[in-house]
Amino acid sequence: MPLERRLSRSIFEPSELVELRQVCLTPGRVFEPGQYIAGELPDVAFEMGLVEKLPPVRGKSEEIEGKG
């Protein structure tokens, strides 16, 4: 039996940037895979184990903000 990695919404800050790994369907909206603010995602995405923390960013924040 495969192991499932389920993370509770409570371990994320509402303003934390997280990754949605799969499509999440709700009656009112389709959430495509990608990066979202944790507070924007529905509870079902967390309950189904579709959300993961993003890895820490390496480097100086000035370098990252300057790119783009």
Phi, psi and omega in degrees: 000128180290149176277136177254141178253103180251129179245132180285148176302330185293342179274355178254142171286144180302332181263004183286139177278125182231169179247128173268119188275335182223166176298138178237118182260130173235165180302331184255350187198153173250122177260115179281153176302144180153195182263136180220162169280132187308322181292344181274341184273149179285157179304324184299329179296322179285318181297327181273356179076030182269353186250137176228153173290147175279146177295154179297147179277134178263150178102176180278142182298330179297321181293319182290315181294330182285340181277152174136000000 
